[in-house]
Amino acid sequence: MAAASASSSPPQLDSEVVAERRGIPAAPFVKDVQAYLDQLGLDVNSTLAYLQERLQQYKVVEMKLLAQQRDLQAKIPDIKKCLDIVDTLQARKDSGEALLTDFEVSEGIYARARIENTDSVCLWLGANVMLEYSCEEAINLLQKNLENAKASLEVIVADLQFLRDQVTITQIVDFNSDLRLSNGGGAVALGRYLI
């Protein structure tokens, strides 16, 4: 029962401040595993269980962030395409000539349309909702959506980098603790790390 309660709360040193980024907890970097375990009064097994649980949590968050990143990477070209279409309609309206285009009625079924001077466009907002906007309002809305999508993508990329750093730190601490356990507490030299 003690191991279960130790794995549900993060082992921390009294003097360390654990930061987080947008709800992703930072992994504590442990220079001396034995001193870390002694100060917390934990055994290696409970610490390993906690670290494995934390790694799984990081993997779940990473999958969610990657899905959001894919969605935004698909959304940005769609917004740009809509902006180009509205710009084209605006340019044709100013020149006075009609636009001849094909549009998709259903999957694989297209119809030809002749678009005369138009002052408005309809934009899908999601959840089966479409609203009519003037061309100027549509351009402003699409540009705002494009800026927001790009900003969100930048934040997600930064979150993914932060998350990868936390996974690396957790794996190093996990590996060092595991070596300490398998070596019976003796120091082991591994590359440039003294464990």
C-alpha positions as CSV (number, residue, x, y, z in Angstrom):
1,M,0.0,0.0,0.0
2,A,2.9,2.3,0.7
3,A,4.3,1.8,-2.8
4,A,0.9,2.6,-4.3
5,S,0.6,5.8,-2.4
6,A,4.2,6.8,-3.2
7,S,3.5,6.2,-6.9
8,S,0.5,8.5,-7.0
9,S,2.3,11.5,-5.6
10,P,5.4,12.9,-7.2
11,P,8.6,12.4,-5.2
12,Q,10.1,15.9,-4.7
13,L,12.9,17.4,-2.8
14,D,11.9,20.0,-0.2
15,S,14.2,22.6,-1.8
16,E,13.2,22.0,-5.4
17,V,10.5,23.9,-7.3
18,V,8.8,21.8,-9.9
19,A,7.6,24.0,-12.8
20,E,5.1,23.1,-15.4
21,R,4.1,24.2,-18.9
22,R,0.4,24.4,-19.7
23,G,-0.5,21.6,-17.3
24,I,2.5,19.4,-18.1
25,P,4.4,18.8,-14.9
26,A,8.2,19.2,-15.1
27,A,10.3,16.2,-14.2
28,P,12.8,16.7,-11.4
29,F,16.4,16.3,-12.6
30,V,18.2,14.2,-10.1
31,K,22.0,14.4,-10.0
32,D,22.5,11.9,-7.1
33,V,19.9,9.2,-7.1
34,Q,20.9,7.8,-3.7
35,A,20.8,11.2,-2.0
36,Y,17.4,11.8,-3.6
37,L,16.0,8.6,-2.3
38,D,17.5,9.0,1.1
39,Q,16.1,12.6,1.5
40,L,12.6,11.5,0.4
41,G,12.7,8.3,2.5
42,L,11.6,6.2,-0.5
43,D,12.8,2.9,-1.7
44,V,14.0,2.4,-5.3
45,N,11.0,0.2,-6.2
46,S,8.4,2.8,-5.3
47,T,10.4,5.5,-7.2
48,L,10.6,3.3,-10.2
49,A,6.9,2.6,-10.1
50,Y,6.2,6.4,-9.9
51,L,8.6,7.1,-12.8
52,Q,7.0,4.5,-15.0
53,E,3.6,5.9,-14.2
54,R,4.8,9.4,-15.1
55,L,6.3,8.2,-18.4
56,Q,2.9,6.7,-19.3
57,Q,1.2,10.0,-18.5
58,Y,3.7,11.8,-20.6
59,K,3.0,9.4,-23.5
60,V,-0.7,10.0,-23.3
61,V,-0.2,13.8,-23.3
62,E,2.2,13.4,-26.2
63,M,-0.4,11.5,-28.2
64,K,-3.0,14.2,-27.6
65,L,-0.6,17.0,-28.6
66,L,0.4,15.1,-31.7
67,A,-3.3,14.7,-32.7
68,Q,-3.8,18.5,-32.1
69,Q,-0.7,19.2,-34.2
70,R,-2.0,17.1,-37.1
71,D,-5.4,18.7,-37.0
72,L,-3.9,22.2,-37.1
73,Q,-1.5,21.3,-39.8
74,A,-4.5,20.1,-41.9
75,K,-6.6,23.2,-40.9
76,I,-4.0,25.8,-41.9
77,P,-3.9,24.9,-45.7
78,D,-7.8,24.8,-45.7
79,I,-8.0,28.3,-44.2
80,K,-5.4,29.6,-46.8
81,K,-7.4,28.0,-49.6
82,C,-10.6,29.7,-48.4
83,L,-8.8,33.0,-48.2
84,D,-7.6,32.6,-51.8
85,I,-11.1,31.7,-52.9
86,V,-12.6,34.8,-51.2
87,D,-9.8,37.0,-52.6
88,T,-10.5,35.6,-56.1
89,L,-14.3,36.3,-55.7
90,Q,-13.4,39.8,-54.5
91,A,-11.1,40.4,-57.5
92,R,-13.7,39.1,-60.0
93,K,-16.4,41.3,-58.5
94,D,-14.2,44.4,-58.8
95,S,-13.4,43.5,-62.5
96,G,-17.0,42.8,-63.3
97,E,-16.5,39.4,-64.9
98,A,-18.2,36.2,-63.9
99,L,-16.3,33.3,-62.4
100,L,-16.9,29.8,-63.9
101,T,-16.0,27.1,-61.5
102,D,-16.7,23.4,-60.6
103,F,-17.8,22.6,-57.0
104,E,-18.2,19.3,-55.3
105,V,-21.8,18.3,-54.7
106,S,-21.0,15.0,-53.2
107,E,-18.0,12.7,-53.0
108,G,-16.8,12.5,-56.6
109,I,-19.8,14.4,-58.0
110,Y,-19.1,17.9,-59.3
111,A,-21.3,20.6,-60.8
112,R,-20.4,23.7,-62.8
113,A,-21.4,27.1,-61.5
114,R,-21.3,30.6,-62.9
115,I,-20.7,33.1,-60.1
116,E,-21.8,36.6,-61.0
117,N,-20.9,39.7,-58.9
118,T,-21.3,38.6,-55.3
119,D,-21.2,40.7,-52.2
120,S,-21.2,37.8,-49.7
121,V,-19.9,34.3,-49.1
122,C,-21.0,31.4,-46.8
123,L,-18.5,29.9,-44.5
124,W,-18.8,26.6,-42.6
125,L,-18.2,27.3,-38.9
126,G,-18.5,23.7,-37.8
127,A,-21.2,21.6,-36.1
128,N,-23.2,21.8,-39.3
129,V,-23.4,25.6,-39.1
130,M,-22.9,27.9,-42.1
131,L,-23.1,31.7,-41.9
132,E,-23.2,34.3,-44.6
133,Y,-20.6,37.0,-44.4
134,S,-19.7,39.9,-46.7
135,C,-16.4,39.3,-48.5
136,E,-14.6,41.8,-46.3
137,E,-15.9,40.2,-43.1
138,A,-15.0,36.8,-44.4
139,I,-11.5,37.8,-45.2
140,N,-11.1,39.4,-41.8
141,L,-12.5,36.3,-40.1
142,L,-10.3,33.9,-42.1
143,Q,-7.2,35.9,-41.5
144,K,-7.9,36.0,-37.8
145,N,-8.5,32.2,-37.8
146,L,-5.3,31.7,-39.7
147,E,-3.3,33.7,-37.2
148,N,-4.9,31.9,-34.3
149,A,-4.2,28.5,-35.9
150,K,-0.5,29.4,-36.5
151,A,-0.1,30.7,-33.0
152,S,-1.7,27.5,-31.6
153,L,0.6,25.4,-33.7
154,E,3.6,27.2,-32.3
155,V,2.4,26.6,-28.8
156,I,1.8,22.9,-29.4
157,V,5.3,22.5,-31.0
158,A,6.8,24.2,-27.9
159,D,4.7,21.9,-25.6
160,L,5.9,18.9,-27.5
161,Q,9.5,20.0,-27.1
162,F,9.0,20.6,-23.4
163,L,7.3,17.2,-23.1
164,R,10.2,15.4,-24.9
165,D,12.6,17.0,-22.5
166,Q,10.6,15.8,-19.5
167,V,10.5,12.3,-20.9
168,T,14.3,12.3,-21.4
169,I,14.9,13.5,-17.9
170,T,12.5,10.9,-16.4
171,Q,14.0,8.1,-18.4
172,I,17.5,9.1,-17.2
173,V,16.4,9.2,-13.6
174,D,14.5,5.9,-14.1
175,F,17.6,4.3,-15.7
176,N,19.9,5.5,-13.0
177,S,17.5,4.3,-10.3
178,D,17.1,0.9,-12.1
179,L,20.9,0.6,-12.2
180,R,21.2,1.4,-8.5
181,L,18.6,-1.3,-7.8
182,S,20.3,-3.9,-10.0
183,N,23.7,-3.1,-8.7
184,G,22.7,-3.3,-5.0
185,G,23.3,0.4,-4.4
186,G,26.9,0.5,-5.6
187,A,28.1,3.2,-8.0
188,V,28.4,2.2,-11.6
189,A,30.2,4.3,-14.2
190,L,28.3,4.5,-17.4
191,G,29.8,6.7,-20.1
192,R,30.0,10.2,-18.7
193,Y,27.4,9.6,-16.0
194,L,28.5,8.4,-12.5
195,I,25.6,6.6,-11.0
